[in-house]
Amino acid sequence: MTISTADTTLSEPRSQDALLVASLLHLMSHYSAKKGDGEQPCVKLASVIERHLCALARLPSIDPVLRATCEQLADQWAGVVDAKLPPPAPARQPLLARFMKNGWPGKAAALAG
């Protein structure tokens, strides 16, 4: 595979757009291939796909239909990422609050003795 470098100065923004779309398609195909092999798809890969979609939607020269599609797909991929993340750990009470709630065993032993 050869990449033509002739006259890239005039089409630099377009080649960057094409590079972004190509990398996005590559990432999405890897995600679906992992899913098809019975493996658990990677959350990091889904997150990178979401970021690429967001970057593509923010391009100033992008077609409005493509922008809307990228925004919708980015929302869907964000849902995939959120669903795969582990639930947050429950917040622990501060040490003093735990002592006050349960009582301090040292205090009862000192009073009894």
C-alpha positions as CSV (number, residue, x, y, z in Angstrom):
1,M,0.0,0.0,0.0
2,T,1.4,3.3,-1.0
3,I,0.3,6.7,0.2
4,S,0.5,9.6,-2.3
5,T,2.1,12.7,-0.9
6,A,1.6,14.8,-4.0
7,D,0.0,18.2,-3.4
8,T,-1.0,17.6,0.2
9,T,-0.8,21.3,1.1
10,L,-4.1,22.2,-0.6
11,S,-6.0,19.3,0.8
12,E,-4.4,19.1,4.3
13,P,-7.7,19.6,6.3
14,R,-9.5,17.1,4.0
15,S,-6.7,14.5,4.5
16,Q,-7.0,15.0,8.3
17,D,-10.7,14.4,8.1
18,A,-10.2,11.3,6.1
19,L,-7.6,10.1,8.5
20,L,-10.0,10.6,11.4
21,V,-12.7,8.7,9.6
22,A,-10.3,5.9,8.7
23,S,-9.1,5.5,12.2
24,L,-12.6,5.5,13.6
25,L,-13.7,2.8,11.2
26,H,-10.6,0.8,12.1
27,L,-11.4,1.1,15.9
28,M,-15.0,0.2,15.4
29,S,-14.1,-2.9,13.3
30,H,-11.8,-4.1,16.1
31,Y,-14.5,-3.6,18.7
32,S,-17.0,-5.6,16.7
33,A,-14.4,-8.3,15.9
34,K,-13.7,-8.8,19.6
35,K,-17.4,-9.0,20.3
36,G,-17.8,-11.6,17.5
37,D,-15.0,-13.8,18.9
38,G,-16.8,-14.2,22.2
39,E,-14.4,-12.0,24.0
40,Q,-15.6,-9.2,26.3
41,P,-15.1,-6.0,24.3
42,C,-12.7,-3.5,25.8
43,V,-14.2,-0.4,27.6
44,K,-11.1,1.6,26.7
45,L,-11.7,0.9,23.0
46,A,-15.3,2.0,23.3
47,S,-14.2,5.1,25.0
48,V,-11.7,5.9,22.2
49,I,-14.4,5.4,19.6
50,E,-16.6,7.8,21.5
51,R,-13.9,10.4,21.6
52,H,-13.1,10.0,17.9
53,L,-16.8,10.5,17.1
54,C,-16.9,13.6,19.2
55,A,-13.8,15.0,17.5
56,L,-15.3,14.3,14.1
57,A,-18.6,16.0,15.0
58,R,-16.6,19.1,16.1
59,L,-14.9,19.6,12.7
60,P,-15.9,22.9,11.2
61,S,-16.1,21.7,7.7
62,I,-18.1,18.6,8.3
63,D,-21.5,18.1,6.6
64,P,-24.4,18.7,9.0
65,V,-25.9,15.3,8.4
66,L,-22.6,13.6,9.2
67,R,-22.2,15.9,12.3
68,A,-25.6,14.9,13.6
69,T,-24.9,11.2,13.0
70,C,-21.5,11.5,14.8
71,E,-23.2,13.2,17.7
72,Q,-25.9,10.5,18.0
73,L,-23.4,7.7,17.7
74,A,-21.1,9.4,20.3
75,D,-24.1,9.4,22.7
76,Q,-24.7,5.7,22.0
77,W,-21.0,4.8,22.6
78,A,-21.0,6.8,25.8
79,G,-23.9,4.6,26.9
80,V,-21.8,1.5,26.1
81,V,-18.9,2.9,28.1
82,D,-21.1,3.9,31.1
83,A,-22.7,0.4,31.1
84,K,-19.4,-1.4,31.2
85,L,-17.8,0.7,33.9
86,P,-17.9,-0.8,37.4
87,P,-20.3,0.8,39.9
88,P,-18.7,3.4,42.1
89,A,-17.6,2.2,45.6
90,P,-19.9,3.3,48.4
91,A,-18.7,6.3,50.3
92,R,-17.2,5.4,53.6
93,Q,-18.0,7.3,56.7
94,P,-15.2,9.2,58.3
95,L,-13.4,7.5,61.1
96,L,-14.8,9.7,63.8
97,A,-18.4,9.1,62.6
98,R,-17.9,5.4,62.8
99,F,-16.6,5.6,66.3
100,M,-19.5,7.8,67.4
101,K,-22.0,5.4,65.8
102,N,-20.6,2.1,67.2
103,G,-19.2,3.4,70.4
104,W,-15.5,3.1,71.3
105,P,-14.6,-0.2,72.9
106,G,-11.8,1.4,74.9
107,K,-14.2,3.8,76.6
108,A,-16.4,1.0,77.9
109,A,-13.5,-1.0,79.1
110,A,-12.1,2.0,81.0
111,L,-15.4,2.7,82.7
112,A,-16.0,-1.0,83.7
113,G,-12.5,-1.3,85.2
